[in-house]
Amino acid sequence: MAFPLAGTGIAPPTGPVFTELNALTRRAYMDTVVVQLYQSSPSLFMLMGAAQRAAGGLNQITAPVQGQSMVQGQWAGYAGNFNKPQIIPGVQPAQWMLSYYTVPVPLVMGEAFIQSTEAIVPILDVRMNDVYAVMANQFATALFTNNSAMPLMPQGFIEAMDDGSAVPTYGGITRTATGNTFWAGNKFTSVGANNTRSAWSTYLIQVTKLAGGEVPDAVIMSPGDFAVLAAQFIGVEQINVFPGRNFDLDTTIRSGFPNVNINGVPFYLDYYCPTGTAIMFNSKYTAMYISEDAQWDFTGFYSLVPLGQLALVGVAYTGYNVITTKPVSGAIFTGITGAPF
């Protein structure tokens, strides 16, 4: 548009007066770019905050896991006799590779020269800020998708908590092989309308039993499914008036919760969790591993002159994976219905 907002408000209509004004007057710009895309992921940032370091190696993350007892005991009589002990193999390695995500950043001749003195916001600053946002978006999305068929991508909750029906092999161990049933997670399908406080209490107790008595740390839900659960708490809220205390204009009454707590376990929403799906996990066994040589690093800018272009390019890169060393410690729930959005 040659004359934006001509004839709007106090600006004169399109014509010689506005043309002159347009030629002599600067725009009043905000010196920041307001980003209109990307979302936050509390699950990703929780994992990042407690990330473990990973080094090199053919399998950068290897966890020895025990799937059966390696010794046998027996009741003894007066003489204290016992059977000769047997060698029982019970440990095997679960192995994962790190996944590497790269974001190339260009800086071409024209934009560098044009913005050398008159930049409102340097375009390179906007691109570099976008690098982090693009990475976070991809990492958060990968947490809630089945990436087992794509070897370059990292693992996430879906692979870790599967019972073997959709992801038969996890960490190099085949869940359906004889003796490997311990490696299967807990999967509840067709949950339906059981998105209630009492139902989740039962599910928590059930998963705790399946996990050998260890309670999950948290439950992740989609915004829509979380809204259904939170509404049940709002429906039983009440305001208690204590003796000697009156309500006035300065009194704040709080309604609703950023997360809800059932059986001592927090339930929270994550934008990237698909509607109809919920994830229980235990942070004792689920963690992000980040490469010590590729942790949100940047190569610096290099010239493209050898390729016949007066420009620069740099690459941001990160190597990581999200693994669970005890799949039975968590669970995946699918088929939850009733979400209003």
Helices and strands as residue ranges (DSSP letters): H 16-24, H 42-49, E 52-54, E 61-66, E 91-96, E 99-108, H 109-118, H 123-143, H 157-161, E 169-170, E 173-174, G 181-183, E 186-188, H 197-210, E 218-221, H 223-234, E 260-262, E 265-269, E 278-281, E 286-291, E 297-298, E 302-303, G 305-307, E 311-324, G 327-329, E 331-333
